[in-house]
Every structure is written in C-alpha cells, then in structure tokens.
Amino acid sequence: MIVVTGATGNIGRTLVPLLAEAGEDVVAVSRRPQPEGLPAGVRHVRADVGNIAGMRPVLDGADAFFLLLGGELNSRGESPDALLDAALDAGIKRIVLLSSQINSTRPEALSHTRLRDFETAVRASGADFTILRPSGFASNALAWAEPVRTRRTVFAPFADVALPVIDPADIAAVAAAALHEEGHAGRTYELTGPEAISPRQQAAVLSRTLGEEVAFVELSREQAHAGMAQFMPEEIIDGTLDILGLPLPAEQTTSPDVEKVLHRPARPFDEWVARNLPAFQ
C-alpha cells in the first residue's frame, strides 16, 4: 500500500492515477474533501500531514509513503523525526520526499530550513528513500490566468531571465517510478524542464496556443513583492525574487534526471500550456 499526501494538488492528482494504473493499492490523503474523479479502488482519507497523531492510522500497514509538505508546513510544525518515526512504526519501508532545488543551489536559504530538516530526517530514517528536488513549476503560470482571460496580458517581473521550469506531471511521473520501481533508493534527483524559458517567452507560448496576442508588462521587483505578499509568507518572498531575478548558474541549467528516470525527455512548457489552456481562455 502506498500513501500519497497532497493527493489533490498539482503533483498528487497525477501521481495517484499513475500508481493506480500500475496496480498499486493507493491511499490518497488531503486536507480537502474527497475530490471527484479518483480512480476506482483508490481510498481517500481526509487528514493533515502536519498532525502526526491523525496520520498514524493512515500510515498503518503501508509499505511506501509520498511526503509532500504544503503551505505553512514548509516553515513550521511538528518535528520531522516524529513523523518519520510514526511512518516506520506503521511499517513504511520506502519514502519519497518532495523537496526543492534550492536545497542544493542555496543550502543556507532560511526559507527552506524545514525542508532541509526533513531531508536529513528521511536520510537518517533507515528506510529506502528518494529525494526529489524540482526547479520552479510550470504551473506557477496559473497566477497569470485571470489577467490573460480578462485582459490578454501577462504581468511579471524579470521579463528576460530564463529558468528551466518543470511540468508538475513530470515530477509526479518520477515520484511514481521511485515509489513503484526498484533502483531509486538513496538517490536525490534534481528535476527541471528541458530548457530555460523566460516569462516573456512563456507569454509568447500562451499567445501562440490561444491564437490571440497576449501582451507582456514587466513589473518592478517592488511591484512583484507587493503582489506576492498577498499570498506568500514574507520570509520567503525576497528569496523567491532573488531566484527569479538573480538566478545562480546551477538554477538556469537543465538536469538530465527526468530523462534518466522516465527514459524520455522532460515535457516543455508548451505541452503544459496545451493541457491547461482552459484556465487561460
């Protein structure tokens, strides 16, 4: 049995069907009510990965665990060791942790201290582990959906700074392989898209795919900060803007790990747009 946390999010909603199609017994965990469209045979449990007492019965009897921290759990919560102890007590033998590329490129970043603590705890747990460190998500472009729908305009900072954003479906596919297949224990995979692409270039992809002109308006760092403060904790905004505007060479470099694991290239940004086009129409 495989327990998948964050089952209704960008990664989980692809990961759960992939595991079910592979014949795995899957428990889909989310803080939200049961979503529509879960594959037949998948059991949904409403639980909070930040509440260890509540997670114990969910984990009981499972063999593998996909661990995703969402929202405030990236910065505060119970001890990583306590959650890992609960997982081992329940019989978990394989853990796949969703971490971040920042933990390799900026290992002192305060915004990712807790994720680094989870990486340490997972490595020390004694379970077979795989750590996934993705770059920025292609799905972050959904922040532009409303202005693209209503004004056919993208507003973003750092217009011509290119980063190799990754399709969350590729993260899910790598996670499925690590949970379902042998040969991934002890590995840390850095996951990126196949090429670096700037916000202005992303807007051009939207324009081509929609068949209508999408204008690009570059925001100042200060304007971007003000917008991000509406939904993002203050302590991580400046670090995020540093990556978007002043990336390190390693953050602009594509990784071969998606292709190594999946035996196909990572999906480009235009494929993500084509699948998610209704959000922008």
C-alpha positions as CSV (number, residue, x, y, z in Angstrom):
1,M,0.0,0.0,0.0
2,I,1.2,3.5,-0.9
3,V,0.1,6.6,1.0
4,V,0.2,9.8,-1.1
5,T,0.0,13.1,0.7
6,G,-1.0,16.3,-1.2
7,A,-3.2,14.0,-3.3
8,T,-5.4,16.8,-4.7
9,G,-2.5,19.2,-5.6
10,N,-0.5,19.8,-8.8
11,I,1.5,16.6,-8.3
12,G,-0.8,14.3,-6.3
13,R,-3.7,14.5,-8.8
14,T,-1.4,13.0,-11.4
15,L,0.6,10.7,-9.1
16,V,-2.4,8.9,-7.7
17,P,-3.8,7.7,-11.1
18,L,-0.3,6.7,-12.2
19,L,0.2,4.4,-9.2
20,A,-3.4,3.0,-9.5
21,E,-2.7,2.2,-13.2
22,A,0.4,0.4,-12.1
23,G,-1.7,-1.9,-9.9
24,E,-0.8,-0.3,-6.6
25,D,-3.1,-0.1,-3.6
26,V,-3.2,3.7,-3.1
27,V,-4.5,5.8,-0.2
28,A,-4.9,9.4,-1.3
29,V,-4.5,11.9,1.6
30,S,-5.6,15.5,1.5
31,R,-6.9,18.2,3.8
32,R,-9.8,18.8,1.4
33,P,-12.9,16.7,1.0
34,Q,-12.8,13.7,-1.4
35,P,-12.1,15.0,-4.9
36,E,-14.1,13.9,-7.9
37,G,-12.6,11.5,-10.4
38,L,-10.4,9.4,-8.1
39,P,-9.6,6.1,-9.9
40,A,-11.6,3.1,-8.9
41,G,-10.1,1.3,-5.9
42,V,-8.3,4.4,-4.5
43,R,-9.2,5.2,-0.9
44,H,-9.4,8.8,0.1
45,V,-8.6,9.9,3.6
46,R,-9.1,13.4,4.8
47,A,-6.1,14.1,7.1
48,D,-3.3,16.6,7.7
49,V,0.3,15.5,7.3
50,G,1.1,18.1,9.9
51,N,-0.9,16.3,12.5
52,I,1.1,13.2,13.4
53,A,-1.5,11.7,15.7
54,G,-4.0,11.9,12.8
55,M,-1.6,10.4,10.3
56,R,-0.7,7.3,12.3
57,P,-3.9,5.3,11.4
58,V,-3.5,6.5,7.8
59,L,0.0,5.1,7.6
60,D,-0.7,1.9,9.4
61,G,0.1,-1.1,7.2
62,A,1.5,0.9,4.3
63,D,4.8,0.0,2.5
64,A,5.6,3.3,0.9
65,F,4.9,7.0,1.6
66,F,5.0,10.1,-0.7
67,L,5.7,13.0,1.6
68,L,4.7,16.5,0.5
69,L,4.7,19.5,2.8
70,G,2.2,22.2,1.8
71,G,1.8,25.8,2.8
72,E,2.7,26.6,6.4
73,L,4.2,23.1,6.9
74,N,7.2,24.3,4.9
75,S,8.0,26.7,7.7
76,R,6.6,25.3,11.0
77,G,5.0,22.2,12.5
78,E,5.9,19.1,14.4
79,S,9.3,17.5,14.3
80,P,10.3,15.8,11.1
81,D,11.7,12.9,13.3
82,A,8.3,12.4,14.9
83,L,6.6,12.0,11.6
84,L,9.3,9.7,10.3
85,D,9.1,7.6,13.5
86,A,5.4,7.3,13.0
87,A,5.9,6.1,9.4
88,L,8.5,3.5,10.4
89,D,6.3,2.3,13.3
90,A,3.5,1.8,10.7
91,G,5.7,-0.4,8.6
92,I,6.8,2.1,5.9
93,K,9.9,0.8,4.1
94,R,10.1,3.3,1.2
95,I,9.8,7.1,1.4
96,V,9.8,9.7,-1.4
97,L,10.2,13.3,-0.2
98,L,9.3,16.3,-2.4
99,S,12.0,18.8,-1.6
100,S,13.3,21.7,-3.7
101,Q,16.2,22.5,-6.0
102,I,17.0,25.4,-3.6
103,N,18.4,22.9,-1.1
104,S,21.3,22.2,-3.4
105,T,21.8,25.6,-5.0
106,R,21.2,27.8,-1.9
107,P,21.8,25.4,1.1
108,E,21.8,28.3,3.6
109,A,18.4,29.7,2.5
110,L,16.3,30.4,5.6
111,S,13.1,29.8,3.7
112,H,14.0,26.1,3.2
113,T,15.4,25.3,6.6
114,R,12.5,23.0,7.4
115,L,12.7,21.1,4.1
116,R,16.4,20.6,4.8
117,D,15.5,19.2,8.2
118,F,13.1,16.8,6.5
119,E,15.8,15.7,4.1
120,T,18.1,15.0,7.0
121,A,15.4,13.0,8.8
122,V,14.5,11.0,5.7
123,R,18.1,10.1,5.1
124,A,18.6,9.0,8.7
125,S,15.4,7.1,8.9
126,G,16.7,3.7,7.8
127,A,14.0,3.4,5.2
128,D,14.8,3.3,1.4
129,F,14.4,6.9,0.4
130,T,14.4,9.1,-2.7
131,I,14.5,12.9,-2.6
132,L,13.1,14.9,-5.4
133,R,14.4,18.5,-5.8
134,P,12.4,20.2,-8.6
135,S,13.0,23.6,-10.0
136,G,10.2,26.2,-10.4
137,F,6.9,24.7,-11.5
138,A,5.4,25.5,-15.0
139,S,2.1,25.7,-13.2
140,N,3.2,28.9,-11.5
141,A,2.0,30.5,-14.7
142,L,-1.6,29.9,-13.4
143,A,-1.0,33.1,-11.5
144,W,-1.5,34.8,-14.8
145,A,-4.7,33.1,-15.7
146,E,-7.1,35.8,-14.7
147,P,-5.3,38.7,-16.4
148,V,-4.8,36.6,-19.5
149,R,-8.5,35.7,-19.6
150,T,-9.8,39.2,-19.0
151,R,-7.1,41.4,-20.5
152,R,-4.9,39.1,-22.6
153,T,-1.9,40.4,-20.6
154,V,0.8,38.8,-18.5
155,F,2.2,40.9,-15.6
156,A,5.6,39.6,-14.3
157,P,9.0,40.7,-13.1
158,F,12.4,39.9,-14.7
159,A,11.0,39.6,-18.2
160,D,14.0,38.1,-19.9
161,V,15.5,35.9,-17.1
162,A,15.1,32.3,-18.2
163,L,14.7,29.3,-15.9
164,P,14.1,25.6,-16.7
165,V,10.6,25.3,-15.2
166,I,9.2,21.8,-14.8
167,D,5.8,20.4,-15.6
168,P,4.4,19.0,-12.3
169,A,3.2,15.9,-14.3
170,D,6.9,15.0,-14.8
171,I,7.5,15.3,-11.0
172,A,4.6,13.0,-10.5
173,A,5.9,10.5,-13.0
174,V,9.3,10.5,-11.4
175,A,7.7,10.1,-7.9
176,A,5.6,7.2,-9.3
177,A,8.7,5.4,-10.6
178,A,10.5,5.9,-7.2
179,L,7.6,4.6,-5.3
180,H,6.7,1.7,-7.6
181,E,10.0,0.5,-9.1
182,E,13.4,-0.7,-7.8
183,G,16.6,1.1,-8.3
184,H,15.9,4.6,-6.8
185,A,16.8,4.0,-3.2
186,G,19.3,6.5,-1.8
187,R,19.0,8.8,-4.9
188,T,18.5,12.5,-5.0
189,Y,17.0,13.7,-8.3
190,E,17.2,17.3,-9.5
191,L,14.2,17.8,-11.8
192,T,13.9,20.5,-14.4
193,G,12.3,21.2,-17.7
194,P,14.1,20.6,-20.9
195,E,15.1,24.2,-21.5
196,A,15.3,27.5,-19.7
197,I,12.4,29.8,-20.7
198,S,11.8,33.4,-19.6
199,P,8.5,35.0,-18.5
200,R,8.3,36.9,-21.8
201,Q,8.8,33.7,-23.7
202,Q,6.2,32.0,-21.7
203,A,3.7,34.7,-22.5
204,A,4.6,34.2,-26.2
205,V,3.8,30.5,-25.8
206,L,0.4,31.4,-24.3
207,S,-0.2,33.8,-27.3
208,R,0.6,31.1,-29.9
209,T,-1.5,28.5,-28.2
210,L,-4.5,30.8,-27.7
211,G,-4.2,32.1,-31.2
212,E,-4.5,35.6,-29.8
213,E,-2.0,38.3,-28.9
214,V,-1.0,38.2,-25.2
215,A,0.8,41.4,-24.1
216,F,3.6,41.3,-21.6
217,V,4.0,44.0,-18.9
218,E,7.2,43.9,-16.8
219,L,6.8,44.5,-13.1
220,S,9.4,46.1,-10.9
221,R,10.8,44.0,-8.1
222,E,8.8,46.2,-5.7
223,Q,5.6,45.7,-7.5
224,A,6.2,41.9,-7.7
225,H,6.9,41.9,-3.9
226,A,3.7,43.6,-3.2
227,G,1.7,41.2,-5.2
228,M,3.4,38.1,-3.7
229,A,2.8,39.4,-0.2
230,Q,-0.9,38.8,-0.7
231,F,-0.5,35.0,-0.7
232,M,3.1,34.2,0.3
233,P,4.8,34.4,3.7
234,E,7.0,37.5,4.0
235,E,10.1,35.4,5.0
236,I,10.3,33.7,1.6
237,I,9.4,36.5,-0.8
238,D,12.8,38.0,-1.1
239,G,14.5,34.6,-1.6
240,T,12.0,33.8,-4.3
241,L,12.6,37.1,-6.1
242,D,16.3,36.5,-5.9
243,I,15.9,33.2,-7.7
244,L,13.6,34.7,-10.3
245,G,15.7,37.8,-10.9
246,L,19.3,36.8,-10.0
247,P,19.5,33.0,-10.5
248,L,22.7,31.2,-10.0
249,P,24.1,29.3,-13.0
250,A,23.0,26.0,-11.5
251,E,19.4,27.3,-11.3
252,Q,19.5,28.0,-15.1
253,T,21.0,24.7,-16.0
254,T,18.8,21.8,-17.2
255,S,19.2,18.5,-15.4
256,P,19.1,15.1,-17.1
257,D,17.4,13.3,-14.2
258,V,13.9,13.3,-15.6
259,E,15.1,11.6,-18.8
260,K,17.3,9.2,-16.8
261,V,14.3,8.0,-14.7
262,L,11.5,8.2,-17.3
263,H,13.5,7.3,-20.4
264,R,12.0,10.2,-22.3
265,P,12.7,14.0,-22.3
266,A,11.1,16.3,-19.8
267,R,8.0,18.0,-21.1
268,P,8.4,21.5,-22.5
269,F,6.4,24.5,-21.3
270,D,4.2,24.5,-24.4
271,E,2.9,21.0,-23.5
272,W,1.9,22.2,-20.1
273,V,0.1,25.2,-21.6
274,A,-1.8,23.0,-24.1
275,R,-3.1,20.7,-21.3
276,N,-4.1,23.6,-19.2
277,L,-5.4,26.0,-21.8
278,P,-9.0,26.2,-20.5
279,A,-7.6,28.1,-17.5
280,F,-6.5,31.0,-19.8
281,Q,-9.4,31.1,-22.2
